[in-house]
């Protein structure tokens, strides 16, 4: 069975909108695009290289796919570029698409059923980047196997949240955590059952 890993960049107050560039996502007049750029160091570069080393297939929402499809085919060869261009890309969209990026397949209609079938099919694990709207579907239907959060030491107060109002309560178990020299905390979690409440004692 394939596993779905979601890799997200988020601020301390949970914003995941437009971390990569000012033009990435201006929805609701968001003016802080590119907020992650000043915080990269060698540890983060290595962590990203480890995450993208493969084998995996990409699973993307429509907006992130469009950004990737315009960027990666035009980059100079390197391990990440070569892998992203070569792997199978599954794209979730409500509307038809004309693909120009090689090895791209559309998922539409009953998305949850299609994702369940994809997880049960033969093949490598599935890696999700960005795709903030699509991630809400994965959270709602318990389809995430590993949640990799890169938490940047920034607060914005505005922008799309990773965990929107109404997100299903879930316990998460920490598998790994690293801290960059710039204060970015890279964490990996797996679902760990239902949330249980009780009386805190000190």
Backbone as a printed PyTorch tensor [residue, N CA C, xyz], in Angstrom:
tensor([[[  0.8410,  -1.2000,   0.0000],
         [  0.0000,   0.0000,   0.0000],
         [  0.8780,   1.2530,   0.0000]],

        [[  0.5630,   2.1800,  -0.8680],
         [  1.3280,   3.4210,  -0.9090],
         [  0.9700,   4.3210,   0.2720]],

        [[  1.9580,   5.0900,   0.7230],
         [  1.7150,   6.0750,   1.7640],
         [  1.7730,   7.4830,   1.1610]],

        [[  0.9710,   8.3790,   1.7370],
         [  0.9730,   9.7810,   1.3190],
         [  1.7220,  10.6070,   2.3550]],

        [[  2.7900,  11.2670,   1.9150],
         [  3.5320,  12.2160,   2.7430],
         [  3.2280,  13.6270,   2.2680]],

        [[  2.8230,  14.4840,   3.1940],
         [  2.5510,  15.8850,   2.8800],
         [  3.6900,  16.7310,   3.4500]],

        [[  4.3380,  17.5040,   2.5900],
         [  5.4220,  18.3840,   3.0060],
         [  4.9360,  19.8270,   2.9150]],

        [[  4.9010,  20.5240,   4.0420],
         [  4.3760,  21.8840,   4.0660],
         [  5.3740,  22.8470,   4.7080]],

        [[  5.4120,  24.0630,   4.1810],
         [  6.1130,  25.1730,   4.8150],
         [  5.0520,  26.0320,   5.4870]],

        [[  5.2300,  26.3290,   6.7650],
         [  4.2490,  27.1540,   7.4570],
         [  4.9170,  28.0800,   8.4580]],

        [[  4.2420,  29.1940,   8.7400],
         [  4.7080,  30.1400,   9.7460],
         [  4.3260,  29.6210,  11.1340]],

        [[  4.8140,  30.2940,  12.1640],
         [  4.4820,  29.9040,  13.5290],
         [  2.9860,  30.0170,  13.8120]],

        [[  2.3040,  30.9230,  13.0880],
         [  0.8570,  31.0340,  13.2850],
         [  0.0640,  30.2700,  12.2180]],

        [[  0.7330,  29.2920,  11.5710],
         [  0.0220,  28.3250,  10.7470],
         [ -0.2550,  28.6970,   9.3130]],

        [[  0.3210,  29.8080,   8.8190],
         [  0.0650,  30.2470,   7.4400],
         [  0.9160,  29.4420,   6.4680]],

        [[  0.2790,  28.9160,   5.4150],
         [  1.0050,  28.1590,   4.3970],
         [  0.9380,  28.8210,   3.0250]],

        [[  0.3400,  29.9790,   2.9510],
         [  0.1260,  30.6360,   1.6640],
         [  1.4050,  31.2570,   1.1260]],

        [[  1.7560,  30.9060,  -0.1000],
         [  2.7860,  31.5900,  -0.8820],
         [  4.1420,  31.7030,  -0.1800]],

        [[  4.7290,  30.5900,   0.2720],
         [  6.0330,  30.6980,   0.9260],
         [  7.1860,  30.9640,  -0.0270]],

        [[  6.9950,  30.6140,  -1.3200],
         [  8.1400,  30.5990,  -2.2140],
         [  8.4570,  31.8700,  -2.9600]],

        [[  7.4360,  32.6700,  -3.2990],
         [  7.6870,  33.8840,  -4.0690],
         [  6.5040,  34.8350,  -3.9610]],

        [[  6.7220,  36.1280,  -4.2440],
         [  5.6330,  37.1050,  -4.1720],
         [  4.4940,  36.8150,  -5.1520]],

        [[  4.7990,  36.1320,  -6.2690],
         [  3.7930,  35.8900,  -7.2990],
         [  3.0760,  34.5550,  -7.1280]],

        [[  3.4610,  33.7740,  -6.1530],
         [  2.9610,  32.4010,  -6.0330],
         [  1.4590,  32.3270,  -5.7920]],

        [[  0.9450,  33.0960,  -4.8560],
         [ -0.4800,  33.0400,  -4.5140],
         [ -0.8810,  34.3630,  -3.8710]],

        [[ -1.5570,  35.2060,  -4.6560],
         [ -1.9750,  36.5290,  -4.1680],
         [ -3.4300,  36.5530,  -3.7260]],

        [[ -4.0110,  35.3810,  -3.5160],
         [ -5.4150,  35.3010,  -3.1190],
         [ -5.6960,  36.1650,  -1.8910]],

        [[ -6.8340,  36.8680,  -1.9240],
         [ -7.2420,  37.7720,  -0.8380],
         [ -6.2070,  38.8560,  -0.5750]],

        [[ -5.5660,  39.3120,  -1.6500],
         [ -4.5820,  40.4050,  -1.5730],
         [ -3.4300,  40.1060,  -0.6240]],

        [[ -3.0300,  38.8510,  -0.5610],
         [ -1.9120,  38.4620,   0.2980],
         [ -0.6280,  39.1190,  -0.2000]],

        [[  0.0630,  39.8370,   0.6780],
         [  1.2250,  40.6320,   0.2700],
         [  2.5540,  40.1280,   0.8270]],

        [[  2.5450,  38.9400,   1.4480],
         [  3.7550,  38.4590,   2.1000],
         [  4.3860,  37.2800,   1.3630]],

        [[  4.0460,  37.1180,   0.0850],
         [  4.5880,  35.9940,  -0.6790],
         [  6.1090,  35.9730,  -0.6970]],

        [[  6.6820,  34.7930,  -0.5150],
         [  8.1310,  34.6400,  -0.4550],
         [  8.6990,  34.7250,   0.9420]],

        [[  7.8400,  34.5270,   1.9470],
         [  8.2820,  34.7200,   3.3320],
         [  9.3150,  33.6960,   3.8040]],

        [[  9.4720,  32.5810,   3.1000],
         [ 10.4350,  31.5630,   3.5460],
         [ 11.8610,  31.8330,   3.0760]],

        [[ 12.0340,  32.7310,   2.1000],
         [ 13.2960,  32.8190,   1.3700],
         [ 14.4980,  33.1630,   2.2470]],

        [[ 14.3270,  34.0030,   3.2600],
         [ 15.4750,  34.4930,   4.0340],
         [ 16.0090,  33.4770,   5.0460]],

        [[ 15.3610,  32.3310,   5.1750],
         [ 15.6830,  31.4270,   6.2860],
         [ 16.4150,  30.1470,   5.8880]],

        [[ 16.8120,  30.0000,   4.6270],
         [ 17.4120,  28.7340,   4.2110],
         [ 18.8690,  28.6220,   4.6290]],

        [[ 19.2560,  27.3890,   5.0410],
         [ 20.6550,  27.1080,   5.3440],
         [ 20.9970,  25.7160,   4.8260]],

        [[ 22.2110,  25.2540,   5.1040],
         [ 22.6750,  23.9850,   4.5410],
         [ 21.8900,  22.7960,   5.0850]],

        [[ 21.5310,  22.8340,   6.3740],
         [ 20.7360,  21.7340,   6.9350],
         [ 19.4060,  21.5950,   6.1990]],

        [[ 18.7670,  22.7250,   5.8850],
         [ 17.4980,  22.6810,   5.1770],
         [ 17.6690,  22.1720,   3.7540]],

        [[ 18.7490,  22.5870,   3.1020],
         [ 19.0250,  22.0790,   1.7640],
         [ 19.1920,  20.5630,   1.7730]],

        [[ 19.8880,  20.0570,   2.7950],
         [ 20.0920,  18.6190,   2.8940],
         [ 18.7870,  17.8950,   3.2120]],

        [[ 17.9750,  18.4830,   4.1140],
         [ 16.6860,  17.8810,   4.4510],
         [ 15.7780,  17.8130,   3.2280]],

        [[ 15.8020,  18.8640,   2.4070],
         [ 15.0020,  18.8550,   1.1860],
         [ 15.5390,  17.8250,   0.2030]],

        [[ 16.8530,  17.7200,   0.0950],
         [ 17.4470,  16.7130,  -0.7890],
         [ 17.0560,  15.3100,  -0.3480]],

        [[ 17.0320,  15.0700,   0.9620],
         [ 16.6300,  13.7590,   1.4800],
         [ 15.1700,  13.4690,   1.1500]],

        [[ 14.3110,  14.4900,   1.2970],
         [ 12.8820,  14.3150,   1.0450],
         [ 12.6150,  14.0140,  -0.4270]],

        [[ 13.3790,  14.6590,  -1.3080],
         [ 13.1230,  14.5300,  -2.7440],
         [ 13.9960,  13.4650,  -3.4110]],

        [[ 14.7000,  12.6630,  -2.6060],
         [ 15.6040,  11.6760,  -3.1820],
         [ 14.8570,  10.5270,  -3.8640]],

        [[ 13.6070,  10.2820,  -3.4480],
         [ 12.8100,   9.2240,  -4.0640],
         [ 13.1260,   7.8540,  -3.4890]],

        [[ 12.4590,   6.8120,  -4.0040],
         [ 11.4700,   6.8880,  -5.0890],
         [ 10.1020,   7.3530,  -4.5850]],

        [[  9.3720,   8.0630,  -5.4220],
         [  8.0220,   8.5170,  -5.0940],
         [  7.3500,   8.9890,  -6.3770]],

        [[  6.0390,   9.1310,  -6.3090],
         [  5.2780,   9.8620,  -7.3150],
         [  4.7840,  11.1500,  -6.6720]],

        [[  4.6380,  12.1860,  -7.4570],
         [  4.1050,  13.4510,  -6.9480],
         [  2.5810,  13.4460,  -7.0040]],

        [[  1.9760,  13.9950,  -5.9600],
         [  0.5190,  14.1420,  -5.8790],
         [  0.2570,  15.6120,  -5.5530]],

        [[ -0.3750,  16.3430,  -6.4900],
         [ -0.4320,  17.7930,  -6.3880],
         [ -1.8330,  18.3350,  -6.6490]],

        [[ -2.1500,  19.4420,  -5.9930],
         [ -3.3330,  20.2020,  -6.3420],
         [ -3.0850,  21.0020,  -7.6070]],

        [[ -4.1620,  21.5280,  -8.1870],
         [ -4.0710,  22.1990,  -9.4830],
         [ -3.1330,  23.4010,  -9.4590]],

        [[ -3.2500,  24.2700,  -8.4570],
         [ -2.4260,  25.4900,  -8.4320],
         [ -0.9410,  25.1520,  -8.3010]],

        [[ -0.6030,  24.2500,  -7.4030],
         [  0.8030,  23.8800,  -7.2350],
         [  1.3330,  23.2050,  -8.4880]],

        [[  0.5140,  22.3530,  -9.1100],
         [  0.9440,  21.7180, -10.3530],
         [  1.2770,  22.7640, -11.4100]],

        [[  0.4230,  23.7570, -11.5840],
         [  0.6710,  24.7930, -12.5880],
         [  1.9920,  25.5210, -12.3190]],

        [[  2.2640,  25.8120, -11.0360],
         [  3.5220,  26.4840, -10.6750],
         [  4.7130,  25.5860, -10.9980]],

        [[  4.6230,  24.3170, -10.6040],
         [  5.7230,  23.3740, -10.8440],
         [  5.9380,  23.1410, -12.3420]],

        [[  4.8330,  22.9900, -13.0830],
         [  4.9320,  22.6900, -14.5150],
         [  5.5530,  23.8390, -15.2980]],

        [[  5.4010,  25.0620, -14.7870],
         [  6.0090,  26.2170, -15.4380],
         [  7.4790,  26.3900, -15.0450]],

        [[  7.8750,  25.7590, -13.9480],
         [  9.2180,  25.9810, -13.4030],
         [ 10.1880,  24.8320, -13.7040]],

        [[  9.8570,  23.6210, -13.2610],
         [ 10.8320,  22.5400, -13.2530],
         [ 11.3230,  22.0980, -14.6320]],

        [[ 10.4870,  22.0450, -15.6620],
         [ 11.0140,  21.6210, -16.9670],
         [ 12.0480,  22.5830, -17.5560]],

        [[ 12.1270,  23.7920, -17.0150],
         [ 13.0440,  24.7960, -17.5540],
         [ 14.3050,  24.9690, -16.7290]],

        [[ 14.5050,  24.1180, -15.7180],
         [ 15.6720,  24.2420, -14.8520],
         [ 16.8390,  23.4000, -15.3560]],

        [[ 18.0470,  23.8380, -15.0000],
         [ 19.2450,  23.0840, -15.3620],
         [ 19.2340,  21.7290, -14.6540]],

        [[ 19.8060,  20.7120, -15.2760],
         [ 19.8000,  19.3750, -14.6640],
         [ 20.4790,  19.3620, -13.2920]],

        [[ 19.8290,  18.7340, -12.3250],
         [ 20.4000,  18.4160, -11.0180],
         [ 19.5280,  17.3000, -10.4500]],

        [[ 19.9190,  16.6600,  -9.3510],
         [ 19.1430,  15.5080,  -8.8750],
         [ 17.6680,  15.7930,  -8.6230]],

        [[ 17.3510,  16.9430,  -7.9960],
         [ 15.9480,  17.2590,  -7.7200],
         [ 15.1850,  17.5230,  -9.0070]],

        [[ 15.7460,  18.3420,  -9.8830],
         [ 15.0950,  18.6480, -11.1600],
         [ 14.8610,  17.3880, -11.9730]],

        [[ 15.8850,  16.5590, -12.0600],
         [ 15.7700,  15.3390, -12.8600],
         [ 14.6900,  14.4150, -12.3170]],

        [[ 14.6200,  14.3110, -10.9760],
         [ 13.6170,  13.4410, -10.3680],
         [ 12.2160,  13.9920, -10.5820]],

        [[ 12.0160,  15.2910, -10.3120],
         [ 10.6880,  15.8920, -10.4680],
         [ 10.1820,  15.7520, -11.9060]],

        [[ 11.0720,  15.9200, -12.8730],
         [ 10.6490,  15.8180, -14.2600],
         [ 10.3480,  14.3760, -14.6710]],

        [[ 11.0160,  13.4240, -14.0470],
         [ 10.8810,  12.0310, -14.4670],
         [  9.7190,  11.2960, -13.8000]],

        [[  9.3890,  11.6500, -12.5540],
         [  8.4020,  10.8580, -11.8110],
         [  6.9930,  11.0670, -12.3740]],

        [[  6.1030,  10.1580, -12.0000],
         [  4.6910,  10.3050, -12.3390],
         [  4.0900,  11.4260, -11.5050]],

        [[  3.2880,  12.2800, -12.1470],
         [  2.5980,  13.3650, -11.4570],
         [  1.0930,  13.1150, -11.4960]],

        [[  0.4640,  12.9990, -10.3300],
         [ -0.9880,  12.8910, -10.2400],
         [ -1.5240,  14.2600,  -9.8130]],

        [[ -2.4730,  14.7870, -10.5760],
         [ -2.9490,  16.1490, -10.3820],
         [ -4.4400,  16.1390, -10.0740]],

        [[ -4.8080,  16.7060,  -8.9300],
         [ -6.2070,  16.7720,  -8.5230],
         [ -6.7940,  18.0940,  -8.9880]],

        [[ -7.8530,  18.0280,  -9.7930],
         [ -8.4670,  19.2340, -10.3350],
         [ -9.9400,  18.9850, -10.6190]],

        [[-10.7450,  20.0270, -10.4250],
         [-12.1730,  19.9380, -10.7250],
         [-12.4670,  20.1360, -12.2080]],

        [[-11.4820,  20.6470, -12.9450],
         [-11.7020,  20.9440, -14.3560],
         [-10.6670,  20.2320, -15.2220]],

        [[-10.9620,  20.0380, -16.5120],
         [-10.0180,  19.3640, -17.4140],
         [ -8.7080,  20.1350, -17.5330]],

        [[ -7.6340,  19.4140, -17.8390],
         [ -6.3240,  20.0260, -17.9960],
         [ -5.6710,  19.5420, -19.2760]],

        [[ -4.8970,  20.4160, -19.9020],
         [ -4.0370,  20.0200, -21.0140],
         [ -2.6110,  19.9860, -20.4820]],

        [[ -2.0370,  18.8010, -20.4040],
         [ -0.7360,  18.6380, -19.7670],
         [  0.4010,  18.9050, -20.7470]],

        [[  1.3730,  19.6810, -20.2830],
         [  2.6130,  19.8830, -21.0340],
         [  3.8060,  19.2600, -20.3040]],

        [[  3.6490,  18.9790, -19.0190],
         [  4.7200,  18.3610, -18.2280],
         [  4.5880,  16.8550, -18.3560]],

        [[  5.6630,  16.2070, -18.7010],
         [  5.6370,  14.7720, -18.9660],
         [  5.1740,  13.9710, -17.7460]],

        [[  4.5590,  12.8140, -18.0230],
         [  4.1380,  11.8630, -16.9970],
         [  3.1070,  12.4450, -16.0220]],

        [[  2.1490,  13.2090, -16.5360],
         [  1.1100,  13.8270, -15.7070],
         [ -0.2290,  13.1430, -15.9560]],

        [[ -0.9610,  12.8780, -14.8600],
         [ -2.2520,  12.1910, -14.9270],
         [ -3.2670,  12.9610, -14.0960]],

        [[ -4.4540,  13.1540, -14.6400],
         [ -5.5110,  13.9100, -13.9610],
         [ -6.3200,  13.0210, -13.0350]],

        [[ -6.5970,  13.5270, -11.8160],
         [ -7.5560,  12.9190, -10.8920],
         [ -8.7090,  13.8940, -10.7210]],

        [[ -9.9140,  13.4840, -11.0700],
         [-11.0770,  14.3550, -10.9730],
         [-12.2880,  13.5110, -10.5910]],

        [[-13.4600,  14.1310, -10.5110],
         [-14.6620,  13.3780, -10.1390],
         [-14.6670,  13.0690,  -8.6570]],

        [[-14.8440,  11.7880,  -8.3070],
         [-14.8350,  11.3550,  -6.9040],
         [-13.3790,  11.2380,  -6.4500]],

        [[-12.8330,  12.3670,  -5.9850],
         [-11.4070,  12.4460,  -5.6770],
         [-11.0280,  11.5070,  -4.5420]],

        [[-11.8380,  11.4450,  -3.4950],
         [-11.5090,  10.6060,  -2.3360],
         [-11.4340,   9.1440,  -2.7380]],

        [[-12.4010,   8.6800,  -3.5010],
         [-12.3890,   7.2890,  -3.9700],
         [-11.1780,   7.0200,  -4.8450]],

        [[-10.8470,   7.9610,  -5.7190],
         [ -9.6910,   7.8060,  -6.5970],
         [ -8.3950,   7.7520,  -5.7930]],

        [[ -8.3000,   8.5730,  -4.7420],
         [ -7.0990,   8.5690,  -3.9090],
         [ -6.9740,   7.2770,  -3.1230]],

        [[ -8.0830,   6.7610,  -2.6290],
         [ -8.0550,   5.4810,  -1.9180],
         [ -7.5900,   4.3720,  -2.8480]],

        [[ -8.0730,   4.3900,  -4.0920],
         [ -7.6430,   3.3960,  -5.0720],
         [ -6.1650,   3.5650,  -5.4060]],

        [[ -5.7190,   4.8080,  -5.5090],
         [ -4.3090,   5.0760,  -5.8040],
         [ -3.4150,   4.5700,  -4.6790]],

        [[ -3.8260,   4.8020,  -3.4390],
         [ -3.0400,   4.3260,  -2.3010],
         [ -2.9450,   2.8070,  -2.2820]],

        [[ -3.9830,   2.1330,  -2.7510],
         [ -4.0160,   0.6730,  -2.7470],
         [ -3.3990,   0.0520,  -3.9970]],

        [[ -2.9100,   0.8850,  -4.9150],
         [ -2.3210,   0.3800,  -6.1480],
         [ -0.8260,   0.1230,  -5.9510]],

        [[ -0.2380,  -0.5470,  -6.9250],
         [  1.1970,  -0.7890,  -6.9010],
         [  1.9400,   0.4830,  -7.2960]],

        [[  3.0730,   0.7100,  -6.6620],
         [  3.8690,   1.8750,  -7.0160],
         [  4.5450,   2.4600,  -5.7980]],

        [[  5.3600,   3.4930,  -6.0120],
         [  6.0710,   4.1280,  -4.8950],
         [  5.1180,   4.9800,  -4.0550]],

        [[  5.6250,   5.4420,  -2.9280],
         [  4.8380,   6.3360,  -2.0880],
         [  4.5560,   7.6480,  -2.8200]],

        [[  3.6280,   8.4100,  -2.2670],
         [  3.1440,   9.6340,  -2.9030],
         [  3.5630,  10.8460,  -2.0770]],

        [[  4.1130,  11.8510,  -2.7360],
         [  4.6370,  13.0380,  -2.0620],
         [  3.8350,  14.2610,  -2.4870]],

        [[  3.2980,  14.9790,  -1.4990],
         [  2.4970,  16.1790,  -1.7330],
         [  3.3040,  17.3970,  -1.3070]],

        [[  3.4130,  18.3820,  -2.2130],
         [  4.0160,  19.6670,  -1.8750],
         [  2.9640,  20.7650,  -2.0110]],

        [[  3.0550,  21.7750,  -1.1330],
         [  2.1360,  22.9090,  -1.2640],
         [  0.6970,  22.4450,  -1.2660]],

        [[ -0.0310,  22.7840,  -2.3620],
         [ -1.3790,  22.2440,  -2.5910],
         [ -2.2950,  22.4990,  -1.3990]],

        [[ -2.3380,  23.7450,  -0.9370],
         [ -3.0050,  24.0660,   0.3270],
         [ -4.4860,  23.6960,   0.3420]],

        [[ -5.1910,  23.8930,  -0.7600],
         [ -6.6110,  23.5140,  -0.7890],
         [ -6.7780,  22.0060,  -0.8020]],

        [[ -5.9680,  21.3250,  -1.5820],
         [ -6.0280,  19.8690,  -1.6750],
         [ -5.7040,  19.2040,  -0.3410]],

        [[ -4.7630,  19.7750,   0.4050],
         [ -4.3910,  19.2040,   1.7030],
         [ -5.5880,  19.1600,   2.6560]],

        [[ -6.5120,  20.1210,   2.5250],
         [ -7.7070,  20.1090,   3.3760],
         [ -8.5290,  18.8420,   3.1350]],

        [[ -8.6130,  18.4090,   1.8890],
         [ -9.3140,  17.1610,   1.5620],
         [ -8.6090,  15.9720,   2.1910]],

        [[ -7.2890,  15.9430,   2.1100],
         [ -6.5330,  14.8440,   2.7050],
         [ -6.7240,  14.7830,   4.2190]],

        [[ -6.7100,  15.9340,   4.8800],
         [ -6.9180,  15.9820,   6.3250],
         [ -8.3270,  15.5120,   6.6880]],

        [[ -9.3060,  15.9830,   5.9540],
         [-10.7030,  15.6710,   6.2510],
         [-10.9850,  14.1830,   6.1700]],

        [[-10.3150,  13.4920,   5.2570],
         [-10.6290,  12.0880,   5.0010],
         [ -9.5360,  11.1300,   5.4960]],

        [[ -8.6740,  11.6010,   6.3950],
         [ -7.6570,  10.7390,   7.0310],
         [ -6.7760,  10.0350,   6.0050]],

        [[ -6.3300,  10.7580,   5.0050],
         [ -5.5360,  10.1580,   3.9390],
         [ -4.0430,  10.4470,   4.0670]],

        [[ -3.6430,  11.1960,   5.0880],
         [ -2.2340,  11.5290,   5.2730],
         [ -1.5720,  10.4860,   6.1720]],

        [[ -0.4610,   9.9360,   5.6950],
         [  0.2980,   8.9630,   6.4820],
         [  1.4680,   9.6010,   7.2090]],

        [[  2.0980,  10.5930,   6.5900],
         [  3.2020,  11.3270,   7.2170],
         [  2.9980,  12.8100,   6.9220]],

        [[  3.0700,  13.6300,   7.9680],
         [  2.9390,  15.0790,   7.8250],
         [  4.2800,  15.7100,   8.1890]],

        [[  4.9490,  16.2500,   7.1760],
         [  6.2510,  16.8800,   7.3850],
         [  6.0530,  18.4000,   7.3630]],

        [[  6.1510,  19.0080,   8.5310],
         [  5.9530,  20.4530,   8.6720],
         [  7.2910,  21.1540,   8.8690]],

        [[  7.5390,  22.1370,   8.0180],
         [  8.6990,  23.0080,   8.1670],
         [  8.1770,  24.3090,   8.7670]],

        [[  8.4660,  24.5350,  10.0400],
         [  7.8830,  25.6650,  10.7660],
         [  8.9010,  26.8050,  10.8200]],

        [[  8.5570,  27.9080,  10.1560],
         [  9.4720,  29.0480,  10.0470],
         [  9.2030,  30.0580,  11.1650]],

        [[ 10.2560,  30.6910,  11.6970],
         [ 10.1050,  31.6280,  12.8180],
         [  9.5570,  32.9740,  12.3610]],

        [[  8.3380,  32.9380,  11.8690],
         [  7.6560,  34.1180,  11.3360],
         [  6.2030,  34.0560,  11.7840]],

        [[  5.6050,  35.1920,  12.1020],
         [  4.1470,  35.2920,  12.2780],
         [  3.6360,  36.3640,  11.3240]],

        [[  2.5080,  36.0810,  10.6820],
         [  1.9600,  36.9980,   9.6830],
         [  0.5820,  37.5360,  10.0490]],

        [[ -0.2200,  36.7310,  10.7270],
         [ -1.5410,  37.1930,  11.1260],
         [ -2.5890,  37.1460,  10.0370]],

        [[ -2.1790,  36.8910,   8.8020],
         [ -3.1050,  36.7760,   7.6720],
         [ -2.6180,  35.6590,   6.7570]],

        [[ -3.5430,  35.1450,   5.9420],
         [ -3.1720,  34.1300,   4.9620],
         [ -3.8280,  32.7890,   5.2420]],

        [[ -3.8030,  31.9340,   4.2460],
         [ -4.4350,  30.6230,   4.3620],
         [ -3.7200,  29.7540,   5.3840]],

        [[ -4.5060,  29.0970,   6.2230],
         [ -3.9770,  28.2610,   7.2950],
         [ -3.8510,  26.8060,   6.8550]],

        [[ -2.8790,  26.0960,   7.4350],
         [ -2.7780,  24.6590,   7.2080],
         [ -3.9820,  23.9500,   7.8100]],

        [[ -4.2700,  24.2320,   9.0730],
         [ -5.4070,  23.6130,   9.7500],
         [ -6.5370,  24.6270,   9.8260]],

        [[ -7.4420,  24.5390,   8.8730],
         [ -8.5490,  25.4810,   8.8170],
         [ -9.5960,  25.1550,   9.8720]],

        [[-10.4670,  26.1120,  10.1530],
         [-11.5690,  25.8870,  11.0790],
         [-12.3840,  24.6800,  10.6210]],

        [[-12.6450,  23.7660,  11.5510],
         [-13.3970,  22.5650,  11.2140],
         [-12.5370,  21.3630,  10.8860]],

        [[-11.2010,  21.5280,  10.9140],
         [-10.3210,  20.3860,  10.6800],
         [-10.5760,  19.2960,  11.7220]],

        [[-10.5860,  18.0600,  11.2800],
         [-10.8700,  16.9300,  12.1620],
         [ -9.8080,  16.8120,  13.2600]],

        [[-10.2000,  16.6920,  14.5380],
         [ -9.2240,  16.5100,  15.6130],
         [ -8.4870,  15.1740,  15.4880]],

        [[ -7.1710,  15.2140,  15.5600],
         [ -6.3410,  14.0130,  15.4390],
         [ -5.1320,  14.1650,  16.3480]],

        [[ -4.7260,  13.0830,  17.0280],
         [ -3.4350,  13.0380,  17.6940],
         [ -2.3470,  12.7790,  16.6610]],

        [[ -1.2050,  13.4160,  16.8190],
         [ -0.0690,  13.1730,  15.9300],
         [  1.1380,  12.7550,  16.7660]],

        [[  1.8770,  11.7720,  16.2800],
         [  3.0720,  11.2770,  16.9540],
         [  4.3210,  11.7790,  16.2390]],

        [[  5.2220,  12.4120,  16.9770],
         [  6.4420,  12.9520,  16.3980],
         [  7.4340,  11.8340,  16.0820]],

        [[  7.9020,  11.7880,  14.8280],
         [  8.9120,  10.8190,  14.4200],
         [ 10.3080,  11.4100,  14.4230]],

        [[ 10.4010,  12.6870,  14.0460],
         [ 11.7170,  13.3000,  13.8670],
         [ 11.5900,  14.8070,  13.9470]],

        [[ 12.6280,  15.4630,  14.4700],
         [ 12.6580,  16.9290,  14.4930],
         [ 14.1050,  17.4020,  14.3560]],

        [[ 14.2970,  18.4060,  13.5210],
         [ 15.5960,  19.0500,  13.3550],
         [ 15.3970,  20.5590,  13.4030]],

        [[ 16.4500,  21.2710,  13.8060],
         [ 16.3770,  22.7330,  13.8740],
         [ 17.5240,  23.3160,  13.0640]],

        [[ 17.1770,  24.2160,  12.1350],
         [ 18.2020,  24.8560,  11.3090],
         [ 18.8840,  25.9820,  12.0860]],

        [[ 19.9710,  26.4750,  11.5250],
         [ 20.6770,  27.6020,  12.1540],
         [ 19.8460,  28.8810,  12.1080]],

        [[ 18.8280,  28.9020,  11.2600],
         [ 17.9750,  30.0860,  11.1300],
         [ 16.6860,  29.9520,  11.9370]],

        [[ 16.5640,  28.8690,  12.7170],
         [ 15.4030,  28.7160,  13.5810],
         [ 14.2240,  27.9810,  12.9800]],

        [[ 14.3980,  27.4020,  11.7950],
         [ 13.3250,  26.6080,  11.1870],
         [ 13.3160,  25.2160,  11.8170]],

        [[ 12.1390,  24.7770,  12.2590],
         [ 11.9780,  23.4620,  12.8670],
         [ 11.3440,  22.5270,  11.8400]],

        [[ 12.0660,  21.4690,  11.4840],
         [ 11.5910,  20.5100,  10.4860],
         [ 11.1030,  19.2740,  11.2360]],

        [[  9.8130,  19.0170,  11.1620],
         [  9.2080,  17.9310,  11.9330],
         [  8.5240,  16.9250,  11.0070]],

        [[  8.4920,  15.6840,  11.4570],
         [  7.7260,  14.6440,  10.7680],
         [  6.8070,  13.9710,  11.7800]],

        [[  5.5020,  13.8970,  11.4550],
         [  4.4950,  13.3130,  12.3300],
         [  3.7110,  12.2320,  11.5840]],

        [[  3.1980,  11.2680,  12.3390],
         [  2.2510,  10.2930,  11.8070],
         [  0.9870,  10.3520,  12.6600]],

        [[ -0.1740,  10.0500,  12.0780],
         [ -1.4090,  10.0430,  12.8650],
         [ -1.3200,   9.0370,  14.0100]],

        [[ -1.8820,   9.3970,  15.1520],
         [ -1.7670,   8.5560,  16.3410],
         [ -3.0940,   8.4770,  17.0910]],

        [[ -4.1760,   8.2520,  16.3470],
         [ -5.4660,   8.0080,  16.9810],
         [ -6.2440,   9.2620,  17.3030]],

        [[ -7.3030,   9.0790,  18.0510],
         [ -8.2070,  10.1710,  18.4020],
         [ -7.6390,  11.0220,  19.5400]],

        [[ -8.0910,  12.2580,  19.5850],
         [ -7.7120,  13.1580,  20.6690],
         [ -8.4790,  12.7680,  21.9270]],

        [[ -7.7450,  12.6190,  23.0290],
         [ -8.3710,  12.3000,  24.3130],
         [ -8.1750,  13.4700,  25.2660]],

        [[ -9.1860,  13.7780,  26.0190],
         [ -9.1160,  14.9020,  26.9480],
         [ -9.0510,  14.4060,  28.3880]],

        [[ -8.6610,  15.2800,  29.2900],
         [ -8.5690,  14.9340,  30.7020],
         [ -8.1750,  16.1450,  31.5040]],

        [[ -7.9580,  15.9570,  32.7690],
         [ -7.5640,  17.0360,  33.6670],
         [ -6.0480,  17.1000,  33.7760]],

        [[ -5.4830,  18.2550,  33.4590],
         [ -4.0420,  18.4240,  33.5840],
         [ -3.6530,  18.5350,  35.0510]],

        [[ -2.5760,  17.8590,  35.4150],
         [ -2.0750,  17.9260,  36.7850],
         [ -0.6330,  18.3770,  36.7650]],

        [[ -0.2890,  19.2160,  37.7440],
         [  1.0820,  19.7210,  37.8540],
         [  1.6950,  19.2160,  39.1600]]])
